[in-house]
Amino acid sequence: MTYWFNASGLRQLGPLGSTTGAKGLGSTLIIPKLFFGVNAIPERGGGIIGYISPYCSSKKAFIVTDESVKSIGERVATSFINSKFTTEIWDGAKPEVPIDTVKTCADAMTKFGPDLIVAVGGGSVMDTAKAAWILYERPDITDLKKFAPQMALNLRKKAIMLAVPTTSGTGSEVTSAAVLTDDEGGRKMPIANRELFPDFAAIDPTFTAGMPAKLTAGTGLDALAHAIDCVTSPASFDATDALALKAIELTFKYLPRAYRDPRDHEARLKMHIAATLAGIAFGNAAATLTHSMGHALGKVFHVHHGIAVGIFIPYTQQYYSAVTDKYLDVCKTLEIKGRTPDIKLINLIKSIKSLFKSLDVPLTLLELGISKDDLSRNMSKLVIDSIEDPDTFGSPRWITEEQCEKLFWYAFEGKDVDF
């Protein structure tokens, strides 16, 4: 199967363009217009819609959501109707974003003809909306597997986008990326393009009020993986570091509270902010091996994305430490002490594992319920899919197939990485 990220030139030159040296020549920080708080989208109308309306001459809002949060989509639709918009709700988004679902969404979008696309939901909903937006604006693009980051899309000729996250983790509301699933090829398929940043995002914690504890933990660990990956990636720079480190601080402080008490509104708000800050950070820098390995693991063993990426955080941090000491910035943020850098790293890993335990999250692949035989039987696919995943481009330490397999086995057994 041929994917855009298999192109040899991109694989060779892509990582060079995101190095610290290249960033020093010129960096960008792209951020949608953000609205925080419980009145971002008031039901009576107004709020963020007052800022959006001048960009929408037809005032036709196509709302992408799924069945589980359709009631929130209807609440958002009411706000737009009260602001003189015509709306249509499409609630067919599916977990893991199958490409066929994207095409179905794009067909419905084309039939309605909106000048505003509103994504109301978690990462799968927002990623569905982004990918469908491409097909709506560019019907000449027929194969998303070959859609490359450097392509000029010329979006916004037909519509702009508002993202309304209902989970606190993916950061898709502020990134130019989307993760789709190619069922034919049996793998996750990230796509990215600078034009895919939403134009607006409403960060309203009341929309996360019904999140179950397990989903709260999983999405929170996704945000943590984004932030820690970003800090240690050579694609990071001062602005993304500041955002990522603040996201890490907020996650350690408020995620256990949000997990234990779904009615803790302060914790919900702080985690919503943390996820968005982490999204801005990695969206302008990079996610790395936690996500490439997590994408592979999640697809093969049907593990929730946040848990699949989160479980690799301790192991990748140890793996990176051979070539970077940026983990010391994380230690400073979390006030983790130690006489030497090595001791600080040991204490950082202990702190991460302690956070996992407070969330009842497995620390190893074995605890996740994956057997040794199943891991061994699927290892070849796990390694190839991880190595080829574009998130591997951002790693501060390149990884061979042999090292990748070894890292999977260390994560299976819970061993400290010593290579």
C-alpha positions as CSV (number, residue, x, y, z in Angstrom):
1,M,0.0,0.0,0.0
2,T,1.4,3.4,-1.0
3,Y,1.0,6.3,1.5
4,W,2.2,9.9,1.2
5,F,4.6,9.4,4.1
6,N,6.4,6.5,2.3
7,A,7.9,8.9,-0.2
8,S,11.7,8.6,0.1
9,G,12.4,12.3,-0.4
10,L,10.0,13.3,2.3
11,R,11.4,10.7,4.7
12,Q,14.9,12.0,4.1
13,L,14.3,15.7,4.1
14,G,11.2,16.1,6.3
15,P,13.0,15.7,9.6
16,L,15.7,18.2,8.6
17,G,13.1,20.9,8.1
18,S,12.0,20.6,11.7
19,T,15.3,20.6,13.4
20,T,16.4,23.2,16.0
21,G,18.7,24.7,13.4
22,A,16.0,25.1,10.8
23,K,13.6,26.4,13.4
24,G,16.2,29.1,14.3
25,L,16.0,30.4,10.7
26,G,12.3,31.0,10.9
27,S,9.4,29.6,13.0
28,T,5.7,30.0,12.8
29,L,3.0,29.6,15.5
30,I,-0.4,29.1,14.0
31,I,-3.3,29.4,16.4
32,P,-7.0,29.5,15.6
33,K,-9.1,32.2,17.2
34,L,-9.8,30.7,20.6
35,F,-12.8,31.3,23.0
36,F,-12.5,29.9,26.5
37,G,-15.3,29.4,29.1
38,V,-18.8,28.4,29.7
39,N,-20.3,31.1,27.6
40,A,-18.3,30.5,24.4
41,I,-21.4,29.3,22.6
42,P,-24.5,30.6,24.5
43,E,-27.7,28.8,23.6
44,R,-29.4,32.2,22.9
45,G,-26.9,32.9,20.2
46,G,-24.0,35.4,20.1
47,G,-20.7,34.6,21.8
48,I,-18.2,33.3,19.4
49,I,-20.8,33.2,16.6
50,G,-20.8,37.0,16.6
51,Y,-17.1,36.8,15.5
52,I,-17.8,34.1,12.9
53,S,-20.9,35.6,11.2
54,P,-19.0,38.2,9.1
55,Y,-17.1,35.4,7.4
56,C,-20.3,33.5,6.4
57,S,-22.4,35.3,3.8
58,S,-24.8,32.4,3.3
59,K,-24.9,31.6,7.0
60,K,-25.2,27.8,6.5
61,A,-23.6,25.7,9.2
62,F,-23.0,22.0,8.7
63,I,-22.5,20.4,12.1
64,V,-20.4,17.2,12.2
65,T,-20.9,15.1,15.3
66,D,-21.5,11.5,16.4
67,E,-24.4,9.7,18.1
68,S,-22.9,9.8,21.6
69,V,-22.7,13.7,21.7
70,K,-25.5,14.5,19.3
71,S,-27.3,16.3,22.1
72,I,-24.4,18.7,22.4
73,G,-24.5,19.1,18.6
74,E,-28.1,20.0,18.8
75,R,-27.4,22.6,21.6
76,V,-24.7,24.2,19.3
77,A,-27.2,24.1,16.4
78,T,-29.8,26.0,18.5
79,S,-27.2,28.7,19.2
80,F,-26.6,29.1,15.5
81,I,-30.3,29.1,14.6
82,N,-30.8,31.8,17.2
83,S,-28.0,33.7,15.4
84,K,-29.9,33.5,12.0
85,F,-28.0,30.5,10.6
86,T,-29.5,27.6,8.7
87,T,-28.1,24.4,10.1
88,E,-27.8,20.7,9.3
89,I,-26.6,18.0,11.8
90,W,-24.7,15.0,10.5
91,D,-24.1,12.5,13.3
92,G,-22.4,9.7,11.4
93,A,-18.8,10.2,12.7
94,K,-17.2,6.9,13.8
95,P,-14.3,6.1,16.2
96,E,-10.9,5.7,14.5
97,V,-12.3,7.6,11.4
98,P,-12.7,5.1,8.6
99,I,-12.0,6.7,5.2
100,D,-15.4,5.5,3.9
101,T,-17.1,7.5,6.7
102,V,-15.2,10.6,5.6
103,K,-16.5,10.2,2.1
104,T,-20.0,9.8,3.3
105,C,-19.7,13.0,5.4
106,A,-18.2,14.9,2.5
107,D,-21.1,13.8,0.3
108,A,-23.7,15.1,2.8
109,M,-21.6,18.3,3.2
110,T,-21.6,18.9,-0.6
111,K,-25.3,18.4,-0.8
112,F,-26.0,21.0,1.9
113,G,-23.4,23.5,0.7
114,P,-22.3,25.2,3.9
115,D,-20.0,28.2,4.3
116,L,-19.3,27.0,7.9
117,I,-18.3,23.6,9.1
118,V,-18.7,23.0,12.8
119,A,-17.1,19.9,14.4
120,V,-18.7,19.0,17.7
121,G,-17.1,16.0,19.5
122,G,-13.8,14.3,20.3
123,G,-10.8,13.8,18.1
124,S,-12.6,11.3,15.8
125,V,-15.3,13.9,15.0
126,M,-12.9,16.7,14.5
127,D,-10.6,14.6,12.3
128,T,-13.6,13.4,10.3
129,A,-14.7,17.0,9.7
130,K,-11.2,18.1,8.6
131,A,-10.8,15.3,6.1
132,A,-14.4,15.8,4.8
133,W,-13.6,19.5,4.4
134,I,-10.8,18.6,2.0
135,L,-13.1,16.5,-0.1
136,Y,-15.8,19.2,0.0
137,E,-13.5,21.9,-1.1
138,R,-11.4,19.8,-3.5
139,P,-13.6,17.1,-5.1
140,D,-10.6,16.5,-7.5
141,I,-8.8,14.8,-4.6
142,T,-9.9,11.2,-4.7
143,D,-7.3,9.4,-2.6
144,L,-6.5,10.7,0.9
145,K,-3.8,8.1,1.3
146,K,-1.7,10.1,-1.2
147,F,-2.6,13.5,0.2
148,A,0.7,15.2,1.1
149,P,1.5,18.0,3.7
150,Q,3.1,20.2,1.1
151,M,0.1,20.3,-1.2
152,A,-1.6,23.6,-1.8
153,L,-5.2,23.0,-1.0
154,N,-6.6,26.5,-1.3
155,L,-9.3,25.8,1.3
156,R,-11.8,28.3,2.5
157,K,-13.2,29.0,-1.0
158,K,-16.4,27.4,0.2
159,A,-16.3,27.2,4.0
160,I,-14.4,28.0,7.2
161,M,-14.2,25.7,10.3
162,L,-15.2,26.0,13.9
163,A,-14.0,23.2,16.3
164,V,-15.9,22.5,19.5
165,P,-14.1,19.7,21.5
166,T,-16.1,17.6,23.9
167,T,-13.1,15.7,25.3
168,S,-9.9,17.1,26.7
169,G,-7.0,15.4,25.0
170,T,-6.7,15.2,21.2
171,G,-6.0,18.9,20.6
172,S,-7.4,18.5,17.1
173,E,-9.3,21.8,17.6
174,V,-5.9,23.6,17.2
175,T,-3.9,21.4,14.9
176,S,-3.4,20.9,11.2
177,A,-3.5,17.1,11.5
178,A,-6.1,14.3,11.4
179,V,-5.7,10.6,11.9
180,L,-7.8,8.4,9.7
181,T,-8.0,4.6,9.5
182,D,-7.3,2.7,6.2
183,D,-9.2,-0.5,6.8
184,E,-7.9,-1.9,3.5
185,G,-4.3,-1.4,4.6
186,G,-5.0,-2.3,8.2
187,R,-3.4,0.8,9.7
188,K,-3.8,4.3,11.1
189,M,-3.1,7.0,8.5
190,P,-2.2,10.5,9.7
191,I,-2.6,13.4,7.3
192,A,-1.4,16.9,7.8
193,N,-1.5,20.2,6.0
194,R,-1.1,23.8,7.3
195,E,-4.5,24.7,5.8
196,L,-6.3,22.2,8.0
197,F,-6.0,24.4,11.2
198,P,-9.6,25.3,12.2
199,D,-10.3,29.0,12.0
200,F,-12.1,29.1,15.4
201,A,-12.2,26.9,18.5
202,A,-14.6,27.1,21.4
203,I,-13.1,25.6,24.6
204,D,-16.2,25.2,26.8
205,P,-15.7,22.8,29.8
206,T,-19.4,22.2,30.2
207,F,-19.3,20.1,27.0
208,T,-17.0,17.6,28.8
209,A,-19.2,17.2,31.8
210,G,-20.5,13.8,30.9
211,M,-17.1,12.2,30.1
212,P,-16.7,8.8,31.8
213,A,-13.7,8.3,34.1
214,K,-11.9,6.0,31.7
215,L,-12.3,8.4,28.8
216,T,-11.1,11.3,31.0
217,A,-8.0,9.3,31.8
218,G,-7.3,8.2,28.2
219,T,-7.8,11.6,26.7
220,G,-5.8,13.3,29.4
221,L,-2.8,10.9,28.7
222,D,-3.1,11.8,25.0
223,A,-2.6,15.5,26.0
224,L,0.3,14.6,28.2
225,A,2.0,12.6,25.4
226,H,1.5,15.5,23.0
227,A,3.2,17.9,25.5
228,I,6.1,15.7,26.6
229,D,6.8,14.6,23.0
230,C,6.8,18.2,21.9
231,V,9.3,19.3,24.6
232,T,11.8,16.6,23.7
233,S,11.4,16.9,19.9
234,P,14.0,18.9,18.0
235,A,11.1,20.5,16.2
236,S,10.2,22.4,19.3
237,F,11.2,26.0,20.0
238,D,10.7,28.5,22.8
239,A,7.0,29.2,22.2
240,T,6.0,25.6,21.9
241,D,8.1,24.7,24.9
242,A,6.3,27.3,27.0
243,L,2.9,25.9,26.0
244,A,3.8,22.3,26.3
245,L,5.4,22.7,29.8
246,K,2.3,24.5,31.1
247,A,0.1,21.7,29.7
248,I,2.3,19.2,31.5
249,E,2.0,21.1,34.8
250,L,-1.8,21.4,34.5
251,T,-2.2,17.7,33.6
252,F,-0.3,16.4,36.6
253,K,-2.3,18.7,38.9
254,Y,-5.8,18.4,37.5
255,L,-6.2,15.1,35.6
256,P,-6.4,13.0,38.8
257,R,-9.0,15.4,40.1
258,A,-11.1,15.3,36.9
259,Y,-10.8,11.5,36.9
260,R,-12.0,11.1,40.5
261,D,-14.8,13.6,40.4
262,P,-16.6,14.4,37.2
263,R,-18.3,17.3,38.9
264,D,-15.0,19.1,39.6
265,H,-15.6,22.0,37.2
266,E,-12.3,23.6,37.9
267,A,-10.4,20.4,37.0
268,R,-12.5,20.0,33.8
269,L,-11.7,23.6,32.7
270,K,-8.0,23.2,33.5
271,M,-7.8,19.9,31.6
272,H,-9.6,21.5,28.6
273,I,-7.1,24.3,28.6
274,A,-4.2,21.8,29.1
275,A,-5.3,19.8,26.1
276,T,-5.6,22.9,23.9
277,L,-2.2,24.2,24.9
278,A,-0.6,20.8,24.2
279,G,-2.4,20.7,20.9
280,I,-1.0,24.1,19.9
281,A,2.4,23.0,21.0
282,F,2.7,19.8,19.1
283,G,0.6,21.1,16.2
284,N,3.4,23.7,15.6
285,A,6.2,21.3,16.5
286,A,5.8,17.5,16.6
287,A,4.5,14.4,18.3
288,T,7.0,11.6,18.2
289,L,7.4,7.9,19.1
290,T,4.6,7.7,21.6
291,H,2.2,8.4,18.8
292,S,3.8,6.3,16.0
293,M,4.0,3.3,18.3
294,G,0.6,4.1,19.8
295,H,-1.0,4.3,16.4
296,A,0.4,0.9,15.5
297,L,-0.6,-0.7,18.9
298,G,-4.1,0.9,18.9
299,K,-5.0,-0.4,15.4
300,V,-3.7,-4.0,15.9
301,F,-5.0,-4.5,19.4
302,H,-8.0,-2.1,19.4
303,V,-6.6,0.0,22.3
304,H,-8.1,3.4,23.0
305,H,-5.8,6.0,21.4
306,G,-5.0,7.9,24.6
307,I,-4.0,4.8,26.5
308,A,-2.1,3.4,23.5
309,V,0.1,6.5,23.2
310,G,0.3,7.2,26.9
311,I,1.6,3.8,27.9
312,F,4.8,4.5,25.9
313,I,5.7,7.8,27.6
314,P,8.1,6.4,30.2
315,Y,9.9,4.2,27.8
316,T,10.3,6.8,25.0
317,Q,11.6,9.4,27.6
318,Q,14.2,6.9,28.7
319,Y,15.1,6.1,25.0
320,Y,15.5,9.8,24.1
321,S,17.7,10.5,27.1
322,A,20.7,9.1,25.3
323,V,20.6,12.1,22.9
324,T,18.8,14.9,24.7
325,D,18.5,16.4,28.2
326,K,15.3,18.3,27.4
327,Y,13.5,16.1,30.0
328,L,15.2,18.3,32.6
329,D,12.8,21.1,31.5
330,V,10.0,18.8,32.4
331,C,11.7,18.0,35.7
332,K,12.0,21.7,36.5
333,T,8.3,22.3,35.7
334,L,7.2,19.5,38.0
335,E,9.8,20.4,40.7
336,I,11.4,16.9,40.4
337,K,14.7,16.9,42.3
338,G,17.9,14.8,42.0
339,R,21.6,15.3,42.4
340,T,22.4,14.3,38.8
341,P,20.5,14.4,35.5
342,D,20.2,10.6,35.6
343,I,18.6,10.6,39.1
344,K,16.2,13.3,37.9
345,L,15.2,11.1,35.0
346,I,14.6,8.2,37.3
347,N,12.4,10.4,39.5
348,L,10.6,11.8,36.5
349,I,9.7,8.2,35.3
350,K,8.5,7.4,38.9
351,S,6.3,10.5,38.9
352,I,4.8,9.6,35.5
353,K,4.1,6.0,36.7
354,S,2.6,7.3,39.9
355,L,0.2,9.5,37.8
356,F,-0.8,6.4,35.8
357,K,-1.5,4.5,39.0
358,S,-3.7,7.3,40.2
359,L,-5.7,6.9,37.0
360,D,-5.9,3.1,37.2
361,V,-4.0,3.0,33.9
362,P,-1.8,-0.1,33.0
363,L,2.0,0.5,33.1
364,T,2.8,-2.3,30.6
365,L,1.4,-4.0,27.5
366,L,1.1,-7.2,29.6
367,E,-1.1,-5.4,32.1
368,L,-3.1,-4.0,29.1
369,G,-4.1,-7.6,28.4
370,I,-1.8,-8.3,25.5
371,S,-0.3,-11.8,25.6
372,K,3.3,-12.6,24.7
373,D,2.2,-14.8,21.9
374,D,-0.1,-12.1,20.4
375,L,2.6,-9.5,20.6
376,S,5.2,-11.8,19.0
377,R,2.8,-12.8,16.2
378,N,2.0,-9.2,15.4
379,M,5.5,-7.7,16.0
380,S,6.5,-7.4,12.4
381,K,3.5,-5.3,11.5
382,L,3.8,-3.2,14.7
383,V,7.4,-2.4,13.9
384,I,6.9,-1.5,10.2
385,D,3.8,0.6,10.9
386,S,5.7,2.5,13.7
387,I,8.8,3.1,11.6
388,E,6.8,4.3,8.7
389,D,4.4,6.5,10.7
390,P,5.2,10.2,10.1
391,D,5.2,11.0,13.8
392,T,8.5,9.1,13.9
393,F,10.0,12.0,11.8
394,G,9.9,14.2,14.9
395,S,11.8,11.9,17.2
396,P,15.0,13.3,18.7
397,R,16.6,9.9,18.4
398,W,16.1,7.9,15.2
399,I,15.0,4.3,15.7
400,T,15.8,1.2,13.7
401,E,13.5,-1.8,13.3
402,E,15.6,-3.7,15.8
403,Q,15.4,-0.9,18.4
404,C,11.7,-0.5,17.8
405,E,11.0,-4.2,18.4
406,K,13.1,-4.0,21.6
407,L,11.2,-1.0,22.8
408,F,7.9,-2.9,22.3
409,W,9.2,-5.8,24.4
410,Y,10.5,-3.4,27.1
411,A,7.0,-1.8,27.2
412,F,5.5,-5.3,27.4
413,E,7.6,-6.3,30.4
414,G,7.8,-2.9,32.1
415,K,11.7,-2.8,31.9
416,D,13.7,0.4,32.2
417,V,15.2,1.2,28.8
418,D,18.9,0.7,28.9
419,F,19.9,0.9,25.2
